[in-house]
Amino acid sequence: MPILTKDEAFALLKKVLSYSKADECEVNLNGTDSGNIRYARNSVSTSGKISQAQLVVSSSYGKKSGVATINEFDDASLEKVVRRSEELAMLAPENPEYVSFLGPQKYAEPITFVPATAAITPKLRSDLVAASLQVAKEAKAVAAGFLEDNNGYSAMMNSKGLFAYNTSTNTNFSITVRTEDGRGSGYATRGYNDVTKLDTKRATQIATEKAVKSAEAKAIEPGKYTVILEPAAVAVLLERLFFGLDARQADEGRSFLSKAGGGTKLGDKLVDERVNIYSDPLNPELPTSTWNGDGRPLEKVSWIEKGVVKNLTYSRYWAEKKGVKAIPGPDGAIMEGGTKSLEELIAGTKKGVLVTRLWYIRDVDPQTLLLTGLTRDGTFYIENGKIQYPIKNFRFNESPVIMLNNLEELGKVERTVSVESNANYLLPPLKIRDFTFSSLSDAV
């Protein structure tokens, strides 16, 4: 199904609502055209294009709700899905936390759509991948990567007069390069709304250099080290903090933002005063939708300011219960950085460890946000401002909260992609003291 314009989406949703007999009805519509190329062992293994659309109808009678989904949009199918959602609503038990749908809202005009990305052709994808493969082949290394682009729309309308619409584009690229003997590995990832910013050749050069340099890794003792975390490593740690900014969990004593004697840490200093984290759907480097899934407007919000927790996310139910503003969670998070490049951070480090990437992240203790996971794809020992040699990978045990209290320096902000969630962020590389490596790993 083609990408629907705002007028086309409005007309379709209005038709769906005309079939409704429920007390309240809300309809969500989304569609995506996406293309991709996957490659391994220096050759393309798959390529394809996917076009899909989905319509979700939520019907409510009092506090009883039912949801039905369909991907056919003829009149008979549209009426059928509305009837089905109503049947399910009548069978459902009452939801004690039900909140009525929102009325009309005002949204800022989004900036998430870039025509160049929407116009990507199979040839452009092939050229971007060819540039990547050329780098690996010239270095006699072995590359595996994935390039994906998306052009999509989303819209919602309800029986109380709300209508929202957004179009967006995005492209993500990830590359892993190994030496021919498999002893060295390097990695890089890039993500943009605008494909013209994507340089697959440069990203592959970085991954290839790491692979070649990491082939003769030495084992050093686990322990507490000064580390420099590249943005991709920072992302998988800090997103656990971003996801944990939920007021209800904090109020109910279930999170790192809960106080031992009751209450939350809202308004308390949580981390180093140089830490400033916010979200802004109109940030030109990380634009997101200007409305969230239940129709609330997304605006610029400061989450942590000078180390102090300034805001928590509230569902509409929990906000009503607490008598506060219902603040939705961010679609993208931004952490302010410093002025130094990654190379300058390394040059200013007497002894430390450079971490390219972290993976296999698991929660250990939600009360302290303690996490565990592994380094991979290029871990190096720094001494006297220079990378001296590659080292074997570690398992780590660390909390992002403790980490941000042990902050030494922040580098320049760049857009990065989390390998855990595939979410995009604007984050700096971080220099952290006393980062805990608990054991060695033989993986590359």
N, C-alpha and C positions, 0 to 999 in steps of 0.2 A: 504494500500500500504506500503511495507517495506521501511525502511530508505535507501535512495539511497546513494551510494558511490559518491565520487567526480567525478570519471570517468563516472559513470552512469548518474549523473546529467548533466555533460558536454555534453554527447551524446544526451540526451533528448532535452536540450535547443538548441543545434545546429540544430537538426531536425526541431524544431519549427521555428527557424529563417529562415530556408531554404524555408518555405512557404511564407515568407513576400514579399510583393510588395511595401511597404510604403517607404517613404524617410528615415525614421528611425524606428527601432523596438527594444523594450526591453522586455525581458521575466523574470519574477520572479517566482521561484518555492520554495515551502516549504511543509514540511510534519512533522507530529508529532505522536508518539505513547505515549499515556498518560494513567496512571492508577490512581484510587482514591478510598478512603474509607471515607464515611461520617457517623458520629454517633451522637446520641442525647439520653438524658435520660439513659445514661450508656449502650446503646446497638447500634450495627451497624444498620443503616437504609438503606444505599445503598452502593454498591461497583461496580466498572466497569472498563472497559478498552476501550479507544477510539483510533482509528487509522484513520488519515485523511491526505489528501494532496490537494494542490491547486496550480493551475498555472494561472498566470496573464499576459496578453499580452497587451502592450502599443504600439500603432502604431501612427505615426505622418506624416502628410503632411504639410510641412512648419510649421506654428504655430498652426495648427489644430491637435488635439489629440483625440484618442478614446481608451477606456480600456474595455477588456472583460476577463471574468474569467471562468475557467472550472475545474472539478475534474475527468475527464476521459482522458486517455492518449493513446488511440489507434490512429492510423494515421489519420483516418477520423475526429475524434474529435479535434485533434490538428490543422489540417488545417481549420476546421470550426471556431475555436475560433480566429485564426489569421484573417480570412476573416471578422468575426464579428467586431473585433477591428478596422479594416480598414474602414468598412462601417460607424461605429460610428464617426471615425475621419473625414470622408468626410462630415458628417452632422453637425459637431461641428463648433461653431464660432472660430475665431482666438483668441488665448490666448496672450495678449500683454506682459505677463511675462514668456512666454515660453523660456526655455533654452535647448539647444541641449544636448543630452545624452553625458556622459563622455566616453573618450577613455580608453584604458588599464590602470590599476592602480596596484600599489604594496601594498600588505597587509602583515602585520605581521602574523605569524602562531598563530591561536587562541588556548587558553587553556581551553575552555569552556566545553569540553567533558570529563566525568569521567566514565570509564567502569562500575564501581560498581553501579552507578545510572542507567545506561542503562540496567543493568542486574537484576533490581528489580523484584522480583516474587510476586505473590499474597500472598504467605506465609509470606514473609518479611513484606509486608504491614500489614497483620493481626497481626504479632508479635509486630510490632511497636505500633499499636493501642491497642492491649491487654495490653501492658506495661503501656500505658496511663490510660486505664480504671481501671486497678488494683489499681492505686494510688487513684483515685477518690472514688472507692468503699470502700477501706480500711478507708478512711476519712469520710465515710457516706455522701459524696457529690455527686453532679450530674454533669456529664461532657457532653459537646457537642464539637465535633471537626471535622476537615477536614484535610486529608492527601492526597497530590497530587504529582505525579512525572511525569516528561516529558523527553522524549528522541527525539530530533528532528534535522532537517537539514534545511538549506536555501541556495538558489543559485540564481544567476542572470547572465544574458548574454545579450549583445546588439549587434546591427549591426555595432558598431564602434570598436568592439574587446575587450570589457570589459568582464571579467568573475570573479565571486566571489563565494566562497563556504564556508560554516561553519556548524559544528555540535555542538550541545550543550545538556547538561543535567541539570535538576533542580528538586529540591523537596522543597515544602512548607508545613508547618504544622502550624495549629492554633488551640488553645484550649481555651474554656471558661468553667469555673467551677462555679457552684452555690451551695450554701448551700441548704439542703433539703427544708427549708422554703422559699427559694428564696430571703432572705434578704441580703445575701452576694454574691459577684461575683468577680472572678479573671480571668486573661487572660494572655496568653503568645503566642508568635509566633516565628517561626524559619524558615530560608530558606537557602539552600546550593546547590551548584552544585554537591557536594559529599555527598551522603546519609550516608556514614559512620560517618559523623560529627553530624548527627541528633540524639539527645537524647530525645525522646518523654517522657520518664519517668521523667527526670529532669524538663523539661518544664511544665509538668502537676503538679509536686510537687510545683513549683513556683505559678502556677495559683491557686492550691488548698489552699495553705497557705494564699494567698491574699483573697480568697473567705471566708475562715473561720474567718480571722481577720477583715474583713470588715462588718460583719453581724450586729454589733451594732453601726452603723454610727450616729454621732452627727452632728447637723447643726451648722456651724459657719458663721459669717457675711461675705458676699462678700466684695471684696476690692482688694488692691494690696498686694501680698505676695511674699516672696522668695519661689521659687519652684525648685524642682528637677524633671526634665522630664526624664523618662526612654527612651531608644532609639526608641521604638515604637511610643511614643508620639512626640519625636523630628522629626521623619520621616515625619509625616503628615503635619507638619508645614514647614519644610525646603524644602520639594519637591515643594511647591508653589514657593519658591525662585528659585530652580533649573529650573522649567518649565518656569520661567519668565525671563531667561537670553537671551531673543531674541532681537537682535539689531534693527530689523525693528520696533517692538513695542516701543522701547526706542526712536528711531529716530523720530517716528511719534507722540511722546508725550503721549503714551498710557500706560505707565508702571511706576513702582517705580524707574526705572533707567533713567527716563526722567528728564531733568532739566527744571525748570519753564520758563526760558527765551529761551529755545531751546538747542539742544545738548543732550548728554547723560552723565552718570556718569562713563563711562569707564575711568579708570585711577584714579578715586576718591576713597578716603577712605569711605567705606560704613558702616562698622561694626567694632567691637572690633579687635584690631591688633592680638589677639590670634587666630582669625578665619582663617583657611586655608582649602579651599575646592577645590578638583580636581577630575578628572576622569582618569582612566587608564585601558584600556581593558585587560592589561596583569597583573593586580594585582591578586596575587594568591588567595586572599580571596574573591574577587569580579570580576572574569573574565567576560568579555562580548565579543560580536562579534568585530572583528577588521575592520568591514566596516558597513556603515549605509544603509538605504533603497534606496538611490539614487546612491550608489556605492562609495561614498567618503570614504577614509581610516579613521578609528578612531584611534587616537593617544592619548598619555598622554597630558592632557591640565589642566593648572592651571586656575581656574575660579575666586577664591578670594584668594589673598595671603597677609597675614598680614593685613587683613581687607580691602584691596584695590581690586576693581574690575579689574581683569587683562584681561579677555576675555569675549566676547559675542558670541552667536551663530548667524551664518549668513546662510540663504538659498543661493543657488548658484545665484539666480536672484538678491537678495539684495546685495550680495557681489560684483557682477559684476557692479551693479549700483553705489556702493560706492567705487569701486576700491580697495577692500581689499580681504584678503584670506577668502574663504568660509569655515567657521568652523562649522561642524555639532554638534548638541547637544549630550550630553553624554547618553549612555545606563544605566549607573550606576554612582552614585556620592559618593564621599568619603570625610569625614570631619576628619581632624586630631584631636586627643584627648589628654588627659593627662595621668597620671599614676595611678589615684585613682579609686578604685572600687566604685560601687554604694553604698555599705555599708560605705565606707570611706567618701563619700560625705555627707551621712546622719549624720555620726558621727561628722562632722565638721559644722553642721548647728544648730544655736542657736534656731531659730524659722522658720518654713517653712511648705510647703505642698509637699508631694510626689505624683506624678501623674504617674499612670501606663500606661494609654492609653487615647488618644483623638479621637473623632469620629464626624461624621456629620459636617464636615468642610465646611464652605461656605465663599465665598468672600464677603467682605463688601465694600472695597475701593481699586481698583487696583493701584491707584496712590501712596498709602502708603503701599500696601500689607496687609491691615488690614483684619484679618480673625475672624470668630466666630465659635464656636463649643462647645462640651460638654466633660467633663471628664467622665470616666466610668471604671468599673471592678477593683476597688481598688484605692481609694484616701485617703491619711492618713496625719494626723497632726504630725509634728516633733517638738520636744522641747528638748533643751539641748542634742542634738546629738542622740536622740532616737525617734522611732515611738511611740507616746503616745496613739493614738486612731484613729479609722477610722472616716472619715467625709463624709457628704453627698456631692454629686456631684455638680459641678458648670457649668454654662455657662461661657465661656471666650470670651474676645475681645482683640486680641493682634496681632501685626505685627511681623513676623520673623525678620524684619530689626531692629525694636526697641528692640526686645528680644535679638538679638545678640550684641546690644550695651549695654545691661544690664547684660552681661555675668559676672558671678563671678568665676565659675570653670568648667573645662571639665573633664569628667571621661575617663575610658578606652574605646577604640573603640570596637564595636562588630557589627556583621552583623545582620540586622533586616529587617523586611518586613512591608511595608506600608499597613494598612488596607483599605486605600482609593484607591490606584492604583495597589496594589499587586506587586509593584516594590521592588527590593532589594537594600539596601544601607549599607555602613559601616559608622556608626555614634556613637558618644559617648553619655552617659547621660550628661545632662547639668544642671548646677545650675544657676538660673536666678533670679535677684532681680526685684521687682516691676512688677510682672506678674499680669495682670488684670483679676480678676474674677468678672463678672458683676451681676450674680444672681445665686440663688440656683436651683437645679434640684432634683426632687424626684426619678428619675430613678436610678437603681443600676448599 
